């Protein structure tokens, strides 16, 4: 009779060890995924920041190009005004 109690006790202990081990493994896996997500978010933030800087630079260059185009157009108008072969009517 006491063998049955020992077997049941051993089964319960082994089941408890398996359950606790499974939970720890699951928690370790979740923590690893949390760390990976944090790293991915950090990298995404860096990329977003770099993209914002590139967009600001592109906007600045576009404004500069528009000013240069306007100056070139003004120079073309002055040249047309000076050129006797251009009809200014």
C-alpha positions in Angstrom: 0.0 0.0 0.0 2.8 2.4 0.8 4.3 1.8 -2.6 1.2 3.3 -4.2 1.5 6.4 -2.1 5.2 6.7 -3.1 4.4 6.2 -6.8 1.7 8.8 -6.6 4.0 11.2 -4.7 6.8 10.7 -7.3 4.4 11.3 -10.1 3.2 14.5 -8.5 6.7 15.7 -7.9 7.8 14.9 -11.5 4.6 16.7 -12.8 5.4 19.7 -10.6 9.0 19.8 -11.9 7.8 19.6 -15.5 5.2 22.4 -15.0 7.6 24.7 -13.2 10.3 24.0 -15.8 7.8 24.7 -18.6 6.8 28.0 -17.1 10.4 29.1 -16.6 11.2 28.2 -20.2 8.1 30.1 -21.4 9.1 33.1 -19.3 12.6 33.0 -20.7 11.3 32.9 -24.2 8.9 35.8 -23.6 11.7 37.9 -22.1 13.9 37.1 -25.1 11.1 38.3 -27.4 10.6 41.4 -25.3 14.3 42.3 -25.7 14.1 41.6 -29.4 11.1 43.9 -29.7 12.9 46.6 -27.8 15.9 46.3 -30.1 13.7 46.4 -33.2 11.9 49.5 -31.9 15.2 51.2 -31.2 16.4 50.4 -34.7 13.1 51.7 -36.1 13.4 54.9 -34.2 16.9 55.4 -35.6 15.7 54.8 -39.1 12.8 57.2 -38.7 15.1 59.8 -37.3 17.5 59.4 -40.3 14.6 59.5 -42.7 13.3 62.7 -41.1 16.7 64.3 -41.4 17.0 63.2 -45.1 13.5 64.6 -45.8 14.4 68.0 -44.2 17.6 68.1 -46.2 15.7 67.2 -49.4 13.2 70.0 -48.7 16.0 72.5 -48.1 17.6 71.4 -51.4 14.3 71.7 -53.2 13.8 75.2 -51.9 17.4 76.1 -52.9 16.8 74.7 -56.4 13.6 76.7 -56.8 15.4 79.9 -55.9 18.2 79.1 -58.4 15.6 78.4 -61.0 13.9 81.7 -60.3 17.3 83.5 -60.6 18.0 81.7 -63.9 14.6 82.7 -65.2 15.2 86.3 -64.2 18.6 86.3 -65.9 16.9 84.9 -69.0 14.4 87.7 -69.0 17.1 90.3 -68.6 19.0 88.7 -71.5 15.9 88.8 -73.6 15.3 92.4 -72.7 18.9 93.3 -73.7 19.0 91.1 -76.9 18.0 93.2 -79.9 17.0 90.1 -81.9 14.3 89.2 -79.4 10.8 90.7 -79.9 9.9 92.2 -76.6 6.3 93.2 -77.5 
